[in-house]
Amino acid sequence: MAIRLPRIVSAKKVPKGYFAVYVGENQKRFVIPVSFLNQPSFQDLLDLSEEEFGYSHPTGGLRIPCDEDIFLDVTSRLN
């Protein structure tokens, strides 16, 4: 069963107002709106990233160390 999230875009180029994150063990790429940065539940994911990786992300992208299912669940509830 696929979950369709209209605010999460899969694209090579990042549109204005969005940014890319890499999630999970396979580092699946998601392009999400910058408005998520203001959401407390997304800030919790960013805190996990800081604890795990600090501010060094050698791949050039922001990595979030959680399962894709958790990431999709959190982001599906954001405005």
Phi and psi restraints in degrees (value plus and minus 20) as a CYANA .aco file:
   2 ALA   PHI    -113.7   -73.7
   2 ALA   PSI     123.7   163.7
   3 ILE   PHI    -124.9   -84.9
   3 ILE   PSI     106.0   146.0
   4 ARG   PHI    -123.7   -83.7
   4 ARG   PSI     101.4   141.4
   5 LEU   PHI    -137.8   -97.8
   5 LEU   PSI      90.9   130.9
   6 PRO   PHI     -85.6   -45.6
   6 PRO   PSI     -43.5    -3.5
   7 ARG   PHI    -109.9   -69.9
   7 ARG   PSI     -28.5    11.5
   8 ILE   PHI    -123.8   -83.8
   8 ILE   PSI     103.3   143.3
   9 VAL   PHI    -133.0   -93.0
   9 VAL   PSI     120.0   160.0
  10 SER   PHI    -125.3   -85.3
  10 SER   PSI      91.7   131.7
  11 ALA   PHI    -173.4  -133.4
  11 ALA   PSI     129.7   169.7
  12 LYS   PHI     -93.6   -53.6
  12 LYS   PSI     -62.0   -22.0
  13 LYS   PHI    -111.8   -71.8
  13 LYS   PSI     122.0   162.0
  14 VAL   PHI    -113.9   -73.9
  14 VAL   PSI      97.6   137.6
  15 PRO   PHI     -86.0   -46.0
  15 PRO   PSI     136.3   176.3
  16 LYS   PHI     -77.4   -37.4
  16 LYS   PSI     115.5   155.5
  17 GLY   PHI      69.5   109.5
  17 GLY   PSI     -14.9    25.1
  18 TYR   PHI    -149.0  -109.0
  18 TYR   PSI     145.6   185.6
  19 PHE   PHI    -168.2  -128.2
  19 PHE   PSI     139.0   179.0
  20 ALA   PHI    -118.0   -78.0
  20 ALA   PSI     122.4   162.4
  21 VAL   PHI    -152.5  -112.5
  21 VAL   PSI     135.6   175.6
  22 TYR   PHI    -137.7   -97.7
  22 TYR   PSI     106.5   146.5
  23 VAL   PHI    -144.7  -104.7
  23 VAL   PSI     121.0   161.0
  24 GLY   PHI      62.2   102.2
  24 GLY   PSI     159.4   199.4
  25 GLU   PHI     -83.0   -43.0
  25 GLU   PSI     -56.1   -16.1
  26 ASN   PHI    -108.2   -68.2
  26 ASN   PSI     -18.7    21.3
  27 GLN   PHI      31.1    71.1
  27 GLN   PSI      35.0    75.0
  28 LYS   PHI     -87.6   -47.6
  28 LYS   PSI     115.8   155.8
  29 ARG   PHI    -109.8   -69.8
  29 ARG   PSI     111.4   151.4
  30 PHE   PHI    -146.3  -106.3
  30 PHE   PSI     121.5   161.5
  31 VAL   PHI    -131.3   -91.3
  31 VAL   PSI      97.3   137.3
  32 ILE   PHI    -146.5  -106.5
  32 ILE   PSI     137.6   177.6
  33 PRO   PHI     -88.8   -48.8
  33 PRO   PSI     124.7   164.7
  34 VAL   PHI     -84.2   -44.2
  34 VAL   PSI     -40.3    -0.3
  35 SER   PHI     -81.2   -41.2
  35 SER   PSI     -42.1    -2.1
  36 PHE   PHI     -83.5   -43.5
  36 PHE   PSI     -44.2    -4.2
  37 LEU   PHI     -82.2   -42.2
  37 LEU   PSI     -44.3    -4.3
  38 ASN   PHI    -104.7   -64.7
  38 ASN   PSI     -29.0    11.0
  39 GLN   PHI    -107.2   -67.2
  39 GLN   PSI     107.8   147.8
  40 PRO   PHI     -76.1   -36.1
  40 PRO   PSI     -59.0   -19.0
  41 SER   PHI     -87.8   -47.8
  41 SER   PSI     -53.6   -13.6
  42 PHE   PHI     -94.3   -54.3
  42 PHE   PSI     -54.0   -14.0
  43 GLN   PHI     -83.2   -43.2
  43 GLN   PSI     -51.7   -11.7
  44 ASP   PHI     -82.5   -42.5
  44 ASP   PSI     -60.2   -20.2
  45 LEU   PHI     -84.9   -44.9
  45 LEU   PSI     -58.0   -18.0
  46 LEU   PHI     -85.4   -45.4
  46 LEU   PSI     -56.3   -16.3
  47 ASP   PHI     -82.8   -42.8
  47 ASP   PSI     -60.0   -20.0
  48 LEU   PHI     -80.3   -40.3
  48 LEU   PSI     -61.6   -21.6
  49 SER   PHI     -83.1   -43.1
  49 SER   PSI     -63.3   -23.3
  50 GLU   PHI     -83.5   -43.5
  50 GLU   PSI     -63.0   -23.0
  51 GLU   PHI     -83.4   -43.4
  51 GLU   PSI     -60.0   -20.0
  52 GLU   PHI     -97.5   -57.5
  52 GLU   PSI     -64.8   -24.8
  53 PHE   PHI    -136.8   -96.8
  53 PHE   PSI     -28.5    11.5
  54 GLY   PHI      46.9    86.9
  54 GLY   PSI    -163.4  -123.4
  55 TYR   PHI    -126.0   -86.0
  55 TYR   PSI      -8.1    31.9
  56 SER   PHI    -122.3   -82.3
  56 SER   PSI      95.0   135.0
  57 HIS   PHI    -144.9  -104.9
  57 HIS   PSI      70.0   110.0
  58 PRO   PHI     -80.7   -40.7
  58 PRO   PSI     -42.4    -2.4
  59 THR   PHI     -97.8   -57.8
  59 THR   PSI     -29.0    11.0
  60 GLY   PHI      69.4   109.4
  60 GLY   PSI     -30.4     9.6
  61 GLY   PHI    -136.9   -96.9
  61 GLY   PSI     140.2   180.2
  62 LEU   PHI     -96.7   -56.7
  62 LEU   PSI     103.1   143.1
  63 ARG   PHI    -122.0   -82.0
  63 ARG   PSI     114.2   154.2
  64 ILE   PHI    -136.7   -96.7
  64 ILE   PSI      97.6   137.6
  65 PRO   PHI    -105.5   -65.5
  65 PRO   PSI      49.0    89.0
  66 CYS   PHI    -162.8  -122.8
  66 CYS   PSI     145.4   185.4
  67 ASP   PHI     -84.9   -44.9
  67 ASP   PSI     128.7   168.7
  68 GLU   PHI     -78.2   -38.2
  68 GLU   PSI     -57.8   -17.8
  69 ASP   PHI     -81.9   -41.9
  69 ASP   PSI     -60.5   -20.5
  70 ILE   PHI     -86.3   -46.3
  70 ILE   PSI     -65.1   -25.1
  71 PHE   PHI     -78.3   -38.3
  71 PHE   PSI     -66.3   -26.3
  72 LEU   PHI     -84.2   -44.2
  72 LEU   PSI     -57.6   -17.6
  73 ASP   PHI     -84.9   -44.9
  73 ASP   PSI     -65.7   -25.7
  74 VAL   PHI     -83.5   -43.5
  74 VAL   PSI     -70.4   -30.4
  75 THR   PHI     -90.6   -50.6
  75 THR   PSI     -45.3    -5.3
  76 SER   PHI     -88.7   -48.7
  76 SER   PSI     -41.1    -1.1
  77 ARG   PHI    -114.4   -74.4
  77 ARG   PSI     -20.2    19.8
  78 LEU   PHI    -107.8   -67.8
  78 LEU   PSI     129.7   169.7
